[in-house]
Amino acid sequence: MNLDDIDVASLRRRRGEKWSTYPADVTPAWVADMDFPVCDPIRRMLDERVALSDIGYPTNEALSDVAEIFAQRAHRRFDWRIAPERIEVLSDVVQGLYVALLTLSDEGAGAIVQSPVYPPFLHAVPECRRRLIVNRLRPSDSRYAIDFDELRARIDGGTRLLMFCNPQNPTGRAFTRDELQTLADIVLRNDLVVCSDEIHADLVYPGSRHIPFATISPEIAARTVTLTSATKAFNIAGLRCAVAVFGSAELQDRFNAYPAHARGGLGSLGLAATSLAWSEGQPWLDEVMAYIEGNRRIVADFVATHLPGVRHVSPEATYLAWLDFWDLGLEPDPCRFFLDEAKVALSDGSAFGPGGEGFVRLNFATSRPILASVLERMRDALSRRPKRELERRASRPHR
């Protein structure tokens, strides 16, 4: 698999959100889809199923297969022992966020999110009529960290849920065991339930590792619902399949009080693709991870060399770069600036909540020629700014 040779013309024929949203003169580096070919076992399955018109209702055995295969993979990769009967199969992780809010807390209860964060966290809480409590992550020159003192201060008597993202999107943190233990102590002391989005667990770089929050202790497992999916690491988001893992029957029963039919049905192709990803797709993922690790270095080197005034902390996980353009004072905002001036589509940092203003999120899971074009367009757009704009930037207060 030569990932440098991805055909841009073929990418532009895709009907998915990433490549179909913007005009043909814009290069997309925003929504978190990879540009790489799907792994062979999944491709062969899809070809065979379509050739046979085998796209009818899935069997119950397919659900059991996904649960069993995930339990085996979790043990093998994360030393996480899960009883398959404690796994529910869902259509996607975001669905799990909403169901957790609706079933594991009462209307008006406080739910904590740590921003900047994947935008559905911010939308789900008020849409479910819960009270949004924002605890901002604390940036430094080397990594983002949880502000534990501020977290303790923000928890009140009506706080019931912690909505956690690990590995963290968009900052790319893979939290350490010490950090997770401190967080666990706060959870237990305040009698919180945790909904942990761990969809990026398979996308962690050497030097860091993913530790499922539910593995910190049996007491934490009993109050944690973990949401994850093969869709992110194996680039099959359109096939819609995820799992929710429960450390206790009590938590699972509460979650399942929301009727399964109200959550929508599951597709046979998504179930089959998920089983294959987790059972046969690791060689493909190993190759992809080595490639995007190289892309991660390219982004870091390019920003340091060619984008003065831009702050960037290389991610420990994910294929997403979180770039701080605040000091450059780009107008009307960095996302719009690069769309208009560089013809590059990025994710707007302000959509990720407090702490995201002045940032963009760049998806580097693409070929190196495409990535080079994206970065060079951004550099050239910055170099064309008029002198008066540079002078205005110099007087802009630091955040």
C-alpha positions as CSV (number, residue, x, y, z in Angstrom):
1,M,0.0,0.0,0.0
2,N,1.8,3.2,-1.2
3,L,0.0,5.9,0.6
4,D,2.0,8.6,-1.2
5,D,0.2,7.7,-4.5
6,I,-3.4,8.5,-3.4
7,D,-5.3,9.7,-6.5
8,V,-6.7,13.2,-5.8
9,A,-9.2,12.8,-8.7
10,S,-10.6,9.7,-7.0
11,L,-10.9,11.5,-3.7
12,R,-12.9,14.2,-5.4
13,R,-15.3,11.7,-6.7
14,R,-16.1,10.6,-3.1
15,R,-19.6,11.5,-1.9
16,G,-18.7,11.8,1.8
17,E,-18.8,15.0,3.8
18,K,-15.0,15.6,3.7
19,W,-14.6,15.8,-0.1
20,S,-18.0,16.9,-1.3
21,T,-18.7,19.9,0.9
22,Y,-16.4,22.5,-0.7
23,P,-15.7,23.5,-4.3
24,A,-13.1,21.7,-6.3
25,D,-10.5,24.4,-5.8
26,V,-10.5,23.8,-2.0
27,T,-8.4,21.1,-0.4
28,P,-10.2,19.6,2.6
29,A,-8.2,19.0,5.8
30,W,-11.1,19.2,8.3
31,V,-13.6,16.5,9.2
32,A,-11.8,13.4,10.7
33,D,-11.9,11.0,7.9
34,M,-8.7,9.5,6.5
35,D,-8.0,9.6,2.8
36,F,-6.5,6.1,2.8
37,P,-7.9,3.0,1.1
38,V,-10.0,0.8,3.3
39,C,-8.2,-2.4,4.6
40,D,-8.5,-5.4,2.3
41,P,-10.5,-7.7,4.6
42,I,-13.3,-5.1,4.8
43,R,-13.1,-4.3,1.1
44,R,-13.4,-7.9,0.2
45,M,-16.4,-8.4,2.5
46,L,-18.2,-5.4,1.0
47,D,-17.6,-6.6,-2.5
48,E,-18.8,-10.1,-1.8
49,R,-21.9,-8.8,0.1
50,V,-22.9,-6.5,-2.7
51,A,-22.3,-9.1,-5.4
52,L,-24.7,-11.4,-3.5
53,S,-27.1,-8.6,-2.7
54,D,-26.5,-9.7,0.9
55,I,-27.6,-6.4,2.5
56,G,-30.6,-7.5,4.5
57,Y,-31.3,-7.5,8.2
58,P,-28.4,-8.5,10.4
59,T,-28.6,-11.6,12.6
60,N,-28.4,-11.5,16.4
61,E,-25.2,-13.5,16.0
62,A,-23.6,-10.5,14.3
63,L,-24.2,-8.4,17.5
64,S,-22.7,-11.1,19.6
65,D,-19.7,-11.3,17.3
66,V,-18.9,-7.6,17.7
67,A,-19.2,-7.8,21.5
68,E,-17.0,-10.9,21.8
69,I,-14.3,-9.6,19.3
70,F,-14.1,-6.3,21.1
71,A,-13.7,-7.9,24.5
72,Q,-10.9,-10.0,23.1
73,R,-9.2,-7.0,21.5
74,A,-9.5,-4.9,24.6
75,H,-7.8,-7.6,26.7
76,R,-5.1,-8.1,24.1
77,R,-4.3,-4.4,23.5
78,F,-5.2,-2.7,26.8
79,D,-5.1,-5.5,29.3
80,W,-8.8,-4.7,29.9
81,R,-11.0,-7.6,30.9
82,I,-14.6,-7.2,29.8
83,A,-17.5,-9.6,30.0
84,P,-19.1,-9.6,26.5
85,E,-22.5,-9.4,28.1
86,R,-21.6,-6.0,29.5
87,I,-21.2,-4.6,25.9
88,E,-24.1,-3.0,24.0
89,V,-23.8,-2.4,20.2
90,L,-24.8,1.1,19.1
91,S,-24.9,2.9,15.8
92,D,-22.2,5.5,16.8
93,V,-20.4,7.1,19.7
94,V,-22.4,10.3,19.6
95,Q,-25.6,8.3,20.0
96,G,-24.1,6.9,23.1
97,L,-23.3,10.4,24.5
98,Y,-26.9,11.4,24.2
99,V,-28.3,8.1,25.6
100,A,-25.9,8.4,28.6
101,L,-27.1,11.9,29.3
102,L,-30.7,10.9,29.1
103,T,-30.5,7.8,31.2
104,L,-27.7,8.4,33.7
105,S,-28.8,11.8,34.9
106,D,-32.0,13.8,35.6
107,E,-33.2,16.8,33.7
108,G,-31.3,19.9,35.0
109,A,-28.4,17.9,36.4
110,G,-24.9,19.2,35.8
111,A,-22.7,17.6,33.3
112,I,-19.0,18.5,33.0
113,V,-17.1,18.7,29.7
114,Q,-13.5,19.7,29.4
115,S,-12.9,22.1,26.6
116,P,-11.7,22.5,23.9
117,V,-13.6,19.3,23.0
118,Y,-15.3,17.5,20.2
119,P,-18.3,19.7,19.4
120,P,-21.1,17.1,20.1
121,F,-20.1,17.1,23.8
122,L,-21.1,20.8,23.9
123,H,-24.3,20.3,22.0
124,A,-25.5,17.1,23.7
125,V,-25.7,18.5,27.2
126,P,-28.1,21.4,26.6
127,E,-30.1,19.5,24.0
128,C,-30.7,16.8,26.6
129,R,-31.8,19.6,29.0
130,R,-28.8,19.1,31.3
131,R,-26.7,21.9,32.7
132,L,-23.4,22.4,30.9
133,I,-20.4,22.8,33.2
134,V,-17.2,23.7,31.3
135,N,-13.8,22.9,32.8
136,R,-11.1,24.2,30.5
137,L,-8.0,22.2,29.8
138,R,-4.8,24.0,30.8
139,P,-2.3,24.5,27.9
140,S,1.5,24.6,28.3
141,D,4.4,24.5,25.9
142,S,4.4,20.7,26.0
143,R,0.9,19.4,26.5
144,Y,-2.7,20.2,27.5
145,A,-3.5,19.1,31.1
146,I,-6.7,18.8,33.2
147,D,-7.0,21.7,35.6
148,F,-7.9,19.6,38.7
149,D,-8.2,22.5,41.1
150,E,-10.7,24.2,38.8
151,L,-12.5,21.0,38.2
152,R,-13.0,20.5,42.0
153,A,-14.3,24.1,42.2
154,R,-16.8,23.7,39.4
155,I,-18.5,20.6,40.8
156,D,-21.6,21.4,42.8
157,G,-24.3,19.4,44.5
158,G,-26.2,19.0,41.3
159,T,-23.4,17.7,39.2
160,R,-23.9,14.1,38.1
161,L,-21.9,13.3,35.0
162,L,-18.4,13.8,33.7
163,M,-18.2,13.7,29.9
164,F,-14.7,12.6,29.3
165,C,-12.7,12.3,26.0
166,N,-9.5,10.2,26.1
167,P,-7.5,10.3,23.9
168,Q,-8.6,13.9,23.7
169,N,-10.0,15.5,20.6
170,P,-8.8,18.1,19.5
171,T,-5.7,18.4,21.6
172,G,-4.4,14.9,21.0
173,R,-3.7,14.1,24.7
174,A,-3.4,10.5,25.8
175,F,-3.8,11.0,29.6
176,T,-1.3,9.3,31.9
177,R,-2.2,6.9,34.7
178,D,-1.4,9.5,37.3
179,E,-3.8,12.0,35.7
180,L,-6.5,9.3,35.4
181,Q,-6.0,8.3,39.0
182,T,-6.4,11.9,40.2
183,L,-9.5,12.2,38.1
184,A,-10.9,9.0,39.5
185,D,-10.4,10.2,43.0
186,I,-12.5,13.3,42.2
187,V,-15.2,11.2,40.5
188,L,-15.5,8.9,43.6
189,R,-15.4,11.8,46.1
190,N,-18.2,13.5,44.3
191,D,-20.3,10.4,43.3
192,L,-20.1,11.1,39.6
193,V,-20.9,8.9,36.7
194,V,-18.5,9.0,33.8
195,C,-19.2,8.8,30.1
196,S,-15.8,8.2,28.4
197,D,-15.4,8.6,24.7
198,E,-12.4,6.5,23.7
199,I,-12.8,6.3,20.0
200,H,-9.2,7.4,19.3
201,A,-7.7,4.6,21.5
202,D,-6.1,2.8,18.6
203,L,-4.4,6.0,17.3
204,V,-1.8,6.6,20.0
205,Y,1.9,7.2,19.0
206,P,5.0,5.6,20.5
207,G,6.0,7.2,23.8
208,S,2.4,7.4,24.9
209,R,-0.3,4.8,25.5
210,H,-4.0,4.5,25.9
211,I,-5.3,3.6,29.4
212,P,-9.1,2.9,29.4
213,F,-10.6,5.0,32.3
214,A,-12.6,2.0,33.4
215,T,-9.4,0.1,34.2
216,I,-8.3,2.4,37.0
217,S,-10.2,0.5,39.6
218,P,-13.3,-1.7,40.0
219,E,-15.1,1.2,41.7
220,I,-14.4,3.4,38.7
221,A,-15.5,0.7,36.2
222,A,-18.8,0.4,38.0
223,R,-19.6,4.0,37.4
224,T,-18.2,4.3,33.8
225,V,-19.7,3.8,30.4
226,T,-17.0,3.6,27.8
227,L,-17.9,4.5,24.2
228,T,-15.7,3.4,21.3
229,S,-15.8,2.3,17.7
230,A,-13.6,0.9,14.9
231,T,-14.8,3.7,12.6
232,K,-12.2,6.2,13.5
233,A,-9.0,4.1,13.4
234,F,-10.2,2.0,10.4
235,N,-11.8,4.8,8.4
236,I,-15.3,3.3,8.1
237,A,-17.4,6.1,9.7
238,G,-20.1,5.7,7.0
239,L,-20.8,2.1,8.2
240,R,-22.1,3.3,11.6
241,C,-21.3,0.9,14.3
242,A,-20.0,1.5,17.9
243,V,-20.0,-0.2,21.3
244,A,-20.8,0.9,24.9
245,V,-19.0,-0.9,27.6
246,F,-20.4,-1.1,31.2
247,G,-18.6,-2.0,34.4
248,S,-21.8,-2.9,36.2
249,A,-25.2,-4.4,35.4
250,E,-26.8,-1.5,37.2
251,L,-25.4,1.1,34.9
252,Q,-26.2,-1.0,31.9
253,D,-29.8,-1.4,33.0
254,R,-30.2,2.3,33.4
255,F,-28.7,3.0,29.9
256,N,-31.0,0.3,28.4
257,A,-34.0,2.0,29.9
258,Y,-33.9,4.1,26.7
259,P,-35.6,1.7,24.2
260,A,-33.3,0.0,21.7
261,H,-35.7,0.7,18.9
262,A,-35.7,4.4,19.6
263,R,-31.9,4.3,19.1
264,G,-32.4,3.0,15.6
265,G,-31.4,-0.3,13.9
266,L,-27.9,-1.5,13.0
267,G,-26.7,-2.3,9.5
268,S,-25.3,-5.7,8.5
269,L,-22.4,-4.1,6.7
270,G,-21.3,-2.0,9.7
271,L,-21.4,-5.0,12.0
272,A,-19.4,-7.2,9.6
273,A,-16.9,-4.4,8.9
274,T,-16.4,-3.7,12.6
275,S,-15.8,-7.4,13.4
276,L,-13.2,-7.6,10.6
277,A,-11.5,-4.4,11.6
278,W,-10.9,-5.6,15.1
279,S,-10.0,-9.2,14.2
280,E,-8.1,-8.9,10.9
281,G,-7.3,-5.2,10.3
282,Q,-4.3,-4.7,12.6
283,P,-1.6,-5.1,9.9
284,W,-3.3,-2.3,7.9
285,L,-3.6,-0.1,11.0
286,D,0.1,-0.7,11.8
287,E,1.1,0.5,8.4
288,V,-1.2,3.5,8.5
289,M,0.0,4.5,12.0
290,A,3.6,4.5,10.8
291,Y,2.7,6.7,7.9
292,I,0.7,9.3,9.9
293,E,3.4,9.3,12.6
294,G,5.6,10.6,9.8
295,N,3.0,13.1,8.9
296,R,2.8,14.3,12.5
297,R,6.5,15.1,12.4
298,I,6.1,16.9,9.0
299,V,3.4,19.1,10.5
300,A,5.5,19.9,13.6
301,D,8.6,20.7,11.6
302,F,6.7,22.8,9.1
303,V,5.0,24.9,11.7
304,A,8.2,25.5,13.6
305,T,10.1,26.5,10.4
306,H,7.6,28.2,8.2
307,L,4.7,29.5,10.4
308,P,6.3,31.9,12.9
309,G,3.9,33.0,15.7
310,V,1.9,29.8,15.5
311,R,1.7,27.6,18.5
312,H,1.5,23.8,18.1
313,V,1.9,21.0,20.5
314,S,2.4,17.7,18.6
315,P,-0.4,15.3,19.5
316,E,0.2,12.1,21.5
317,A,-2.8,10.5,19.8
318,T,-5.2,11.1,16.9
319,Y,-4.3,12.3,13.4
320,L,-5.3,15.9,14.2
321,A,-3.1,18.9,14.7
322,W,-4.4,21.7,17.0
323,L,-2.9,24.9,15.7
324,D,-3.0,28.2,17.6
325,F,-3.2,31.3,15.3
326,W,-4.4,33.7,18.0
327,D,-1.4,36.0,18.0
328,L,-1.6,36.5,14.2
329,G,-5.0,38.1,14.5
330,L,-6.4,36.5,11.3
331,E,-9.7,38.0,10.3
332,P,-12.6,37.2,10.5
333,D,-11.1,34.0,12.0
334,P,-8.3,31.6,11.1
335,C,-10.7,29.0,9.6
336,R,-12.3,31.5,7.3
337,F,-9.0,33.2,6.5
338,F,-7.5,29.9,5.2
339,L,-10.6,28.9,3.3
340,D,-10.7,32.3,1.5
341,E,-7.0,33.0,1.1
342,A,-5.4,29.5,0.9
343,K,-8.3,27.4,-0.4
344,V,-7.8,25.0,2.5
345,A,-10.8,23.8,4.5
346,L,-10.0,23.3,8.2
347,S,-12.1,22.8,11.4
348,D,-12.9,26.1,13.2
349,G,-11.5,26.1,16.7
350,S,-14.3,28.1,18.1
351,A,-16.7,25.1,17.5
352,F,-14.7,23.2,20.2
353,G,-15.8,25.5,22.9
354,P,-14.0,27.9,25.3
355,G,-10.3,27.8,24.7
356,G,-10.7,27.1,21.0
357,E,-10.9,30.7,19.8
358,G,-8.1,31.5,17.3
359,F,-7.4,27.8,16.6
360,V,-7.9,25.5,13.7
361,R,-7.9,21.7,13.7
362,L,-6.0,20.2,10.8
363,N,-6.5,16.6,9.7
364,F,-3.1,15.1,8.5
365,A,-4.3,11.6,7.7
366,T,-3.7,12.1,4.0
367,S,-0.9,11.5,1.5
368,R,2.3,13.5,2.0
369,P,1.9,15.3,-1.4
370,I,-1.6,16.5,-0.3
371,L,-0.3,17.4,3.2
372,A,2.6,19.4,1.7
373,S,0.2,21.3,-0.6
374,V,-2.1,22.1,2.4
375,L,0.8,23.4,4.5
376,E,2.4,25.4,1.7
377,R,-0.9,27.0,0.8
378,M,-1.3,28.1,4.4
379,R,2.2,29.5,4.5
380,D,1.8,31.4,1.2
381,A,-1.6,32.9,2.4
382,L,0.1,34.2,5.5
383,S,2.9,35.7,3.5
384,R,0.5,37.7,1.3
385,R,-1.1,39.6,4.1
386,P,-0.8,43.4,3.8
387,K,1.6,45.3,6.1
388,R,-1.2,47.0,8.0
389,E,-2.6,43.7,9.1
390,L,0.8,42.7,10.4
391,E,1.0,45.9,12.3
392,R,-2.4,45.3,13.8
393,R,-1.3,41.8,14.8
394,A,1.7,43.3,16.7
395,S,-0.6,45.3,18.9
396,R,-3.0,42.4,19.6
397,P,-3.0,41.4,23.3
398,H,-1.8,38.0,24.2
399,R,-4.6,35.7,25.3
